[in-house]
Amino acid sequence: MNSVRAHELLEIVRSGYDEIAADFDMTRKKALWPEIYEFAASVKDGDKVLDLACGNGRLLEALMDKKIDYLGVDNSIELLNLARHNYPDNKFVVSDMLTLDNLGNKQFDHIFCLAALQHIPSRELRVKALKNMAAKLTDGGRLVISNWNLFTKVKYRRTLLKRYFLKFLGFNKDDWNDLVFPWKDSLGQEKGLRYYHAFTSRELQQLAKDAGLKINNYQKDAYNFWLEIVK
């Protein structure tokens, strides 16, 4: 994928989340995945936690009983405004996983990147994002990554098949397993576009290895892939 298209897709993601922020916030009021609570259990009082692509800040639901130094980061200003409203006692700043150098020299004991790496186009940028995360970990620090398993839902498999066909014909210039489709609100109306890369289990693990990261724990369920990486 050329850099112009990659940056176009990044802007689709950012502007798309700005557009759907209020609807997205409402859909994320339900309970967190149980795996998030399991990974959050290792966070101790006094730890520094980076919530990367924090969205509306709901990871904090799993950290409420802990006295931590929390920072939420997202590149959607509208989502950050909702996060500040939802969790006013916590700090949120505009940034993203490709520009973490603007956080200065601060390092973190735990970084959570939940359902977000899938929005980064091209293998090159995904490797860069993972290296950026690792650089922000303390020695012995831990990175937790989740991504949707898009192959488990029929509607996504159908969309992928259509895009495979278009790619064979030369009309789809995006990478294999890339998806671009609209968000639908509670009324079924289309609002904004979102870009996803549909990871396979093998691809995601290989990506971490190519970024020089050590996988401490890998899990797969019907909905998500989970990686735990220790520096």
N, C-alpha and C positions, 0 to 999 in steps of 0.2 A: 504494500500500500504506500502510495506517495505521501509526502508530508502535508501537502495541501489538503488532501482528502482526510487525513488523520485529524488535522486541526479543525476541519469542517465538522467532523463527527463529534469532537470534543465540545464544540460550541453548540451542537444540537443537544447534547446531554445537559450542558449548563443551562441554556435558555429554556429547554424543555422542563427541567425541574423548577425553574422560576415560575413558569406558566402554570404548572399543576400543583404547586406547593401546598395550597390549602386543601385540595382534595387528597393529596398524598398524606398529609398530616392526619386527616380523618381516618384513612385506611390503616394507619399504623398505630391506632389506639388499642388494638387487640394484643393479646399476650405475646411475649417474645418467644422465639424458639427455645426449647429447653436446653439445647446445647450452649446457648449464650450464657445462661445461668451457670452451667457447668464450667465454662472457661472463666467466667467472672469470679468464680469462687476462689481462684488462686490469687486474686488481687488483695493485697494487704493494706491496712491503714498506713498512710504515709507514702504509698507508691504514687509515682507519676504516670498518668494514663493519657494517651493520645487516642481520641476517637476520630478516626480519619474517614472523611466523607460521612459526617455525623448525621446529616439530614435534620430531622426534627429533634434530635438529641435523645431518642428513646433508649439508647444503651444505658443511660443513667438509671433506668428502672431496675437494672440488675446490679447496680452499684450503690443504691440508696443507703445501705447500712454501713458504708465504709467511708472513712475520713481520708480522702485522697486529693491529690493535686491533679485536677481534670482539665483537659483542653479539648474542645470540640472544633473540628476544622471542616469546612465545606466551601465549594466555590459557588453555591447558589445562595445569593443574598436573601432571597425570600424564605428559603428553608432555615437559614440562620436566624432570621427574625422570629420565626415560629419556635425555634429551639430556645432562644432567649426568653420568649414568652412562657414556654412550657417549664423551663428550668432556670429561673432568674438568678439563682445563686451560683451559677457556673459560668465559666468563660468560654466564649466562642469567637473564632476569628475566620476571616476569609483567606483560604489557601486551598491547595489541592496536592495530591500525591506526586505530581510532577514538578512541584515548586516548593518543596519543604525547606529549602535553604532559607526562605524568608522567615522561618521560625527561630533563626539565630542558632546558638550553640546548645540550646536546651535538648536534653535527651530524656527518654522515657523508659520506665520499667515494663510497661505494657502498651502495645499498639493494637487497636482493634480496627480492622478494615473489613466491614461487613457489607456484602452485596454491592461492592463498588468497583473492584478490579475489572469486573465484566463490562464496565462502561469505558474502559481505556482501549482505543483502537491500535492495532498493529503490535506484533510481538516485540518490536524494538522499544516502544513506549511502555509496554507492560513490564519488561525487564528493568527499564529505568525506574519505574515506580517502585518495584520491589527492592531495588538497591537503595533508593531514597529512604524507604521505610527502615531497612536494616541499619542504615547510617544513623538513624535517630534513636536506636535502641542502646540502652546501657549494656555493659558487659553482663551476660547472663539474662538480658532482657528477653521478652517474649512477644512475638507477633502472631495474632490470630486473624486468619482470613477466611471469609466465607464467600461462596459464589453460588448462584442458582444453577441447578441441574436442569437446563431447559429442555433436554431430550426426554424428560419424563411426561411432558404435557403434549397432547395431540396437536393443539393449535400451534405450538411452536415448531413441532416436527413438520407440520404441513407448510408453514412459512419457510422453514429451512429448505425443504424440497423444492419449493418454487424458486428460491434464490439460487440453489444449485443449478437448476435448469437454465435460469437466466445467465449464470456465470459460464456454463458450457457454451451458450450462444454468444457470449461476449458482451452482454448488456449489463452485467453486474460487475463493477470494478472493485468492490470491497473484498476483503479477505474471506476465505472459506469459513463458514459458521458464524458470519456476521449477520446481525439482524437489525433492521430499522423499522419501527412500527409505532403507531400512535398510542398514547395513553387514553383509556376510556374512563370517564367519571362514573359516579354512582347511577347516573341516568343513561349510561351507555353512549354518551356523546364524546366524540374524539377531541382531545385537547393536547396539543404539543406532540413532539416526536421524541422517542428515546432510542438510543443505540445500545445494543448488547453484543457481546461476543459469547457464543455458546461453547463453554469449555467442555472438553472431555476430561475424564479422570486422569488419564495418562498425560495429556497436554499440560494440565495445571501443575502436576507434580514435576514434570520436566522443566517447566518455566521457572519454578522455584530453584531447581538445581542449576539451571543456566545462569541464574542471578547470583549463584554462589551461596545459597541459603541451605541450612541444615533442617530438614523436616523432622520434627520431634514426634508429631502425631498427625495422622491423616484419617479422616472419617468421611463416609459417604452415606447419605440417606436418600429417601425418595424425593427430596426437594433441593438439597444443598450438598456442596462439597465443602469440607472444613480442613484447613491446614493450620497447624500450630508449629511455629518456627522459633527456635531458641538460638540466640546469638552466642 
